[in-house]
Amino acid sequence: MIAAISFIYTALGGFRVVVVTDRIQMAFIWLLIIAMCIYYAVVVTDQGLAVSLNNIPAELRTLTWNNGLTAFIAGIAVMNLLTFVSNMGLWQRIAGSQHPEVVTRGMWSSVLASGVSWSLLAITAVGAFMFVTPVAGENLLVTLLGSMQSTVIGQATIFCVVLGLYGAMLSTASTQLIAVSHTLYEDVIAPFRKADVHERADLKIEAFWSRLILVVSAFVAVAAVEALRIWGFTVADLAFAVYGAALGLVPPILMTLFMDRKATKKLSRPATWAVALGFISCWAAAAYGRSISDANLVFLSPIISTTVAATIMLSAWAMLKFKGPEPVGR
């Protein structure tokens, strides 16, 4: 039912609706964070700060390679710092804005909001150990929410958390669906339509095609996620693999932004290889890590993708520089 709601409003409303709903859904996410922080403050005050901190396992308070915390922090830091560069949803918003100052202001506020929200989410995740003991085979958040049911403030917090989780899920789904359907429609199918974008914009059949592509993409994505879940991928594994694979786009994008067009044109083929091999290396690392139950490889997959792509682009750029200028008249 929740997936159907996301499909319907995204398919019927398109990009404009997603931009508006993302703002509403982000408000729900902030409601989740604030409610959790208030609940933590109340409970910690009741049971004492020293007692609460002692309940957190020692391995989570110490960075060691064996417990996976170091790899997790490194992977998620790189992923969150660079994801905005490779996120097509963000570039769609930049392209759709009519005023550059709006883009600049929005980027600064997004960076600040992302830094604060992710930091608070990490603190609340670790802080959950202050109140509950992990149960084998059960998500820690489920255990925490179950422990909240006995108090009024806990029940109010659960309500806010559920709204925030729905907001996060729907926001991610709708934004990614728009990005995927736009790419497939404009880059894969549109060249066969034999009409430019302005001509196609006036045809009602084109809206039908774009919506059909969106719905089909959604079903394919759900099927792929279910197949990976059956294989053993967790939600965290999928997040690192999906967003990490996209980081292969970062080095080519940065070079395109900071280098002149003459140079980037010569680097177009290496850029293709960088994106493709970055994607493959990320998923290969995540899949192999999951198959041997090594979480570190999964957590490091975004770094692997970025490193592979950056190595290819920098090598190609170095070869171009050492080759020197082309002879005059060639």
C-alpha positions in Angstrom: 0.0 0.0 0.0 2.8 2.4 0.9 4.7 1.6 -2.3 1.5 2.1 -4.3 1.0 5.6 -2.8 4.6 6.5 -3.8 4.1 5.1 -7.4 0.8 7.0 -7.9 1.8 10.5 -6.7 5.2 10.3 -8.4 3.8 9.1 -11.7 0.9 11.5 -11.8 2.6 14.5 -10.3 6.1 14.2 -11.8 9.1 16.4 -10.8 7.2 19.4 -9.5 5.2 17.3 -7.0 8.3 15.4 -5.8 10.0 18.7 -5.0 7.1 19.8 -2.9 6.6 16.4 -1.1 10.3 16.1 -0.4 10.1 19.3 1.7 7.1 17.9 3.7 8.8 14.5 4.1 12.0 16.2 5.3 9.9 17.9 8.0 8.7 14.5 9.2 12.4 13.3 9.3 13.3 16.3 11.5 10.3 15.5 13.7 11.7 12.0 14.1 15.1 13.3 15.1 13.8 15.9 17.5 11.4 13.4 19.2 14.2 10.9 19.7 16.5 13.5 21.2 13.8 14.6 23.6 13.0 11.0 24.6 16.7 10.3 25.2 17.1 13.4 27.3 14.1 12.5 29.5 15.2 8.9 30.0 18.9 9.8 30.6 17.8 12.3 33.2 15.8 9.6 35.0 18.5 6.9 35.0 21.6 9.1 35.2 24.2 10.0 32.6 26.9 7.8 33.9 24.7 4.7 34.0 23.4 5.4 30.5 26.8 5.7 29.0 28.1 2.6 30.7 25.2 0.6 29.0 26.8 1.3 25.6 29.0 -1.6 24.7 32.7 -0.9 25.0 33.4 -1.9 21.4 31.1 0.8 20.1 33.1 3.4 22.1 36.4 2.2 20.7 37.4 2.3 17.0 38.8 -1.1 16.0 38.9 -2.8 12.7 37.5 -6.1 13.9 34.1 -4.7 15.0 33.6 -3.0 11.7 33.0 0.4 13.2 36.1 2.0 11.5 35.1 0.7 8.1 31.5 1.8 8.6 32.5 5.3 9.6 34.9 5.7 6.7 32.5 4.3 4.2 29.5 6.4 5.3 31.6 9.5 5.5 32.8 9.2 1.9 29.4 8.2 0.8 27.6 11.2 2.4 30.2 13.7 1.4 30.3 12.7 -2.3 26.7 11.5 -2.9 25.4 15.0 -3.6 27.9 15.3 -6.5 26.7 12.1 -8.2 23.0 12.5 -7.3 20.9 13.0 -10.4 18.0 14.2 -8.3 20.1 17.1 -7.1 21.2 18.0 -10.6 17.6 17.9 -11.8 16.7 20.5 -9.2 19.7 22.6 -10.2 18.7 22.4 -13.9 15.1 23.2 -13.0 16.0 26.4 -11.0 15.7 29.7 -12.8 17.9 31.7 -10.4 21.6 30.7 -9.6 21.4 32.4 -6.2 18.6 30.0 -5.2 20.8 27.1 -6.1 23.7 28.4 -4.1 21.6 29.2 -1.1 19.9 25.8 -1.3 23.2 24.0 -1.6 24.7 25.6 1.5 21.5 24.9 3.5 21.4 21.3 2.3 25.1 20.7 3.3 24.4 22.1 6.8 21.1 20.2 7.2 22.7 17.0 6.0 25.7 17.3 8.4 23.5 18.0 11.4 20.8 15.4 10.6 23.2 12.6 9.9 25.3 13.4 13.0 22.1 13.3 15.2 20.9 10.1 13.6 24.3 8.5 14.3 24.2 9.7 17.9 20.6 8.3 18.4 21.6 5.0 16.8 24.5 4.5 19.2 22.4 6.0 22.1 19.8 3.2 21.7 22.2 0.9 23.6 21.7 3.1 26.7 18.1 1.9 27.0 17.8 -1.6 25.4 19.8 -4.7 24.9 20.1 -6.1 21.4 17.9 -9.1 20.6 19.3 -11.7 18.2 17.6 -11.6 14.8 15.7 -8.3 15.6 16.5 -4.8 14.4 17.7 -2.6 17.2 15.2 0.1 16.3 12.3 -2.4 16.6 13.6 -3.4 20.1 13.9 0.3 21.1 10.4 1.2 19.8 9.0 -1.8 21.7 10.6 -0.6 24.9 8.9 2.8 24.5 5.3 1.5 24.5 5.0 1.6 28.3 5.1 5.4 28.7 3.1 8.3 27.2 6.2 10.1 26.0 7.4 6.9 24.5 4.2 6.4 22.6 4.3 10.0 21.3 7.9 9.4 20.2 6.9 6.2 18.4 4.3 8.2 16.4 6.9 10.8 15.4 9.4 8.1 14.5 6.9 6.2 12.3 6.1 9.5 10.4 9.8 10.2 10.0 10.5 6.7 8.6 7.6 6.9 6.1 8.9 10.4 5.1 12.4 9.1 4.6 11.3 6.1 2.6 8.8 7.9 0.3 11.2 10.8 -0.2 14.0 8.5 -1.4 11.7 6.4 -3.5 10.1 9.3 -5.3 13.3 11.2 -6.0 15.1 8.1 -7.3 12.1 7.0 -9.5 12.0 10.4 -11.1 15.8 10.3 -11.8 15.7 6.7 -13.2 12.6 7.3 -15.4 14.0 10.6 -16.8 17.3 8.9 -17.7 15.7 6.0 -19.4 13.2 8.2 -21.2 15.6 10.9 -22.4 18.8 9.0 -22.9 17.7 5.6 -24.0 14.2 5.9 -25.6 14.0 9.5 -26.7 16.7 9.1 -29.5 14.4 6.7 -31.2 11.4 9.0 -31.0 12.9 11.2 -33.8 11.7 14.5 -32.3 13.4 17.1 -30.1 12.5 17.7 -26.5 10.3 20.8 -27.3 8.2 18.8 -29.8 7.8 15.9 -27.5 6.8 18.1 -24.6 3.6 19.1 -26.4 2.5 15.5 -27.1 0.3 13.8 -24.6 1.5 10.3 -25.6 5.0 11.3 -24.3 3.6 11.8 -20.8 2.1 8.3 -21.0 5.4 6.9 -22.0 7.3 8.6 -19.2 4.8 7.4 -16.6 4.9 3.9 -17.9 8.7 3.9 -17.7 8.4 5.1 -14.1 6.0 2.4 -13.0 7.9 -0.4 -14.8 11.2 0.9 -13.3 9.6 0.8 -9.9 8.5 -2.8 -10.2 11.9 -3.8 -11.6 13.6 -2.1 -8.6 11.3 -3.8 -6.1 12.1 -7.2 -7.7 15.8 -6.5 -7.7 15.7 -5.5 -4.0 13.7 -8.6 -3.1 16.2 -10.8 -4.9 19.1 -9.2 -3.1 17.3 -9.5 0.2 16.7 -13.2 -0.3 20.5 -13.5 -1.1 21.2 -12.0 2.3 21.6 -8.3 1.7 20.4 -6.1 4.5 19.0 -2.6 4.2 22.4 -1.2 5.2 24.2 -3.4 2.7 21.9 -2.1 -0.1 22.4 1.5 0.9 26.2 1.2 0.7 26.1 -0.8 -2.6 23.5 1.4 -4.4 24.8 4.8 -3.3 28.4 3.6 -3.3 28.2 2.5 -6.9 27.0 5.9 -7.9 30.2 7.4 -6.6 32.0 6.2 -9.7 30.4 9.3 -11.3 32.1 11.7 -8.9 35.6 11.9 -10.5 34.3 12.5 -14.1 31.8 15.1 -12.8 34.4 17.0 -10.9 36.8 17.0 -13.8 34.0 18.2 -16.1 33.3 21.1 -13.7 36.9 22.2 -13.2 38.5 21.5 -16.5 38.0 23.1 -19.9 35.8 21.5 -22.5 38.7 20.7 -24.8 40.3 18.5 -22.2 37.2 16.8 -20.9 36.2 15.9 -24.5 39.4 13.9 -24.8 38.6 12.2 -21.5 35.2 11.1 -22.5 36.2 7.5 -23.1 38.1 7.1 -19.8 35.1 8.7 -18.1 32.9 5.9 -19.5 35.3 3.3 -18.2 35.6 5.0 -14.8 31.8 5.0 -14.3 31.4 1.4 -15.5 34.3 -0.1 -13.5 33.4 2.0 -10.4 30.0 0.5 -10.5 31.2 -3.0 -11.1 33.9 -2.8 -8.4 31.5 -1.5 -5.8 28.9 -4.2 -6.3 31.6 -6.9 -6.6 33.1 -5.8 -3.2 29.6 -5.6 -1.6 28.5 -9.0 -3.0 31.8 -10.7 -2.1 31.7 -9.2 1.4 28.1 -10.4 1.9 28.9 -13.9 0.6 31.8 -14.4 3.1 30.0 -12.4 5.8 32.6 -9.7 5.9 30.8 -6.4 6.7 34.0 -4.4 6.2 34.0 -5.0 2.5 30.4 -3.9 2.2 31.1 -0.7 4.2 34.2 0.0 2.2 32.5 -0.5 -1.2 31.8 3.3 -1.7 35.5 4.0 -1.2 36.5 1.2 -3.6 34.1 2.6 -6.3 35.5 6.2 -5.9 39.1 5.0 -5.8 38.7 2.9 -9.0 37.0 5.7 -10.9 39.5 8.4 -9.6 42.5 6.2 -10.6 41.2 5.8 -14.1 40.5 9.5 -14.6 43.7 10.7 -13.0 45.7 8.2 -15.1 44.0 9.3 -18.3 44.6 12.9 -17.4 48.3 12.3 -16.6 48.7 10.5 -19.9 47.1 13.5 -21.7 49.4 16.0 -19.9 52.6 14.0 -20.6 51.5 13.5 -24.2 51.8 17.3 -24.7 49.9 19.5 -27.2 48.9 18.1 -30.6 51.0 19.3 -33.6 49.6 22.5 -35.3 47.5 21.8 -38.3 46.8 18.2 -37.3 
